[in-house]
Amino acid sequence: MGYVSGFVAAVPAANKQAFIDHAKLAAEIFMDHGALEIAENWGVDVPDGQLTSFPMAVKCEPGEVVVFSWIKWPDKASCDHAMAAMMDDPRMTPDNMVMPFDGKRMIFGGFETIFTA
């Protein structure tokens, strides 16, 4: 049924446009390497939790917003191939792909789609 790469990050609210620009460039690269669909979502109602929460997971600091993103792939093999190929893509150099957030606090994972409606 497909494969999804999911991401959650804390982005400074002041960097919203820089994040959008970064996401658009990244989306172009992901799509060129086989992604089927990409969604970037800016947090609007993301409450703090008592035990766990999105803000806690990414150690969200004052002035930051949680971003929730995913990339849909045909399958895990396509994702793995694309991720490896992207490391050689000249558009992925640090000069071209400046991250407008602290990437060390981003969480991510790969998921097999088991149901859609």
C-alpha positions in Angstrom: 0.0 0.0 0.0 3.0 2.3 0.1 5.5 3.8 2.4 5.7 7.1 4.3 8.6 9.0 5.8 7.4 11.2 8.6 9.1 14.2 10.3 8.4 16.4 13.2 10.6 19.5 13.9 10.6 22.7 15.9 11.0 25.8 13.7 11.5 29.4 14.9 8.2 31.2 14.1 10.4 34.0 12.6 11.8 31.5 10.1 8.4 30.5 8.6 9.0 31.9 5.1 12.6 30.5 5.2 11.2 27.1 6.1 8.6 27.3 3.3 11.4 28.1 0.8 13.5 25.3 2.2 10.6 22.8 2.0 9.8 23.8 -1.6 13.4 23.1 -2.6 13.5 19.8 -0.7 10.1 18.8 -2.2 11.5 19.3 -5.7 14.5 17.1 -4.9 12.4 14.4 -3.3 9.9 14.4 -6.2 12.8 14.2 -8.7 13.9 11.1 -6.8 10.6 9.3 -6.8 8.4 10.8 -4.0 4.7 10.6 -4.8 3.4 13.3 -2.5 4.8 15.7 0.1 3.0 17.5 2.9 4.4 20.2 5.1 2.2 21.3 8.0 2.7 24.4 10.2 1.5 23.8 13.8 -1.6 25.8 14.8 -3.1 23.7 17.7 -0.2 21.6 19.1 -0.7 21.5 22.9 2.0 20.7 25.4 1.5 17.3 27.1 2.1 16.1 30.6 3.9 12.9 29.6 4.4 13.2 25.9 3.6 15.6 23.1 4.9 16.9 19.8 6.5 19.9 21.5 8.2 17.7 24.1 9.4 15.3 21.4 11.3 18.0 19.6 12.2 20.0 22.7 10.3 23.0 21.4 11.6 26.3 22.8 9.7 29.6 23.2 9.1 31.2 19.9 9.2 27.9 18.0 6.4 26.2 16.1 6.0 22.4 15.6 6.0 21.3 11.9 4.7 17.9 11.0 5.6 16.6 7.5 5.4 13.5 5.5 6.6 12.1 2.2 4.6 9.4 0.4 6.7 6.8 -1.5 5.7 3.8 -3.7 7.5 1.5 -1.2 10.4 1.3 1.2 12.9 0.3 -1.5 12.0 3.5 -3.5 12.5 5.6 -0.4 15.8 3.9 0.4 17.1 4.4 -3.2 16.0 8.0 -3.2 17.7 8.8 0.1 20.9 7.3 -1.1 20.7 9.1 -4.5 20.0 12.4 -2.8 23.3 12.4 -0.9 25.0 12.8 -4.4 22.5 15.4 -5.6 24.3 18.7 -5.9 21.2 20.5 -4.8 21.7 18.9 -1.4 24.9 20.7 -0.5 25.0 22.6 2.7 25.3 25.9 0.8 22.1 25.1 -1.2 20.1 23.4 1.6 20.5 25.7 4.6 18.1 24.4 7.3 16.1 27.2 9.0 15.7 25.1 12.2 17.8 22.8 14.5 17.9 19.6 12.6 19.3 17.8 15.7 15.9 18.0 17.4 13.9 16.7 14.4 12.4 13.3 14.8 11.7 11.1 11.8 10.8 7.5 10.9 9.6 5.3 8.1 6.1 3.7 8.1 4.4 1.1 6.0 0.9 2.2 5.1 -1.6 -0.4 6.4 -4.9 1.5 5.8 -6.2 4.6 4.0 -9.7 6.0 3.7 
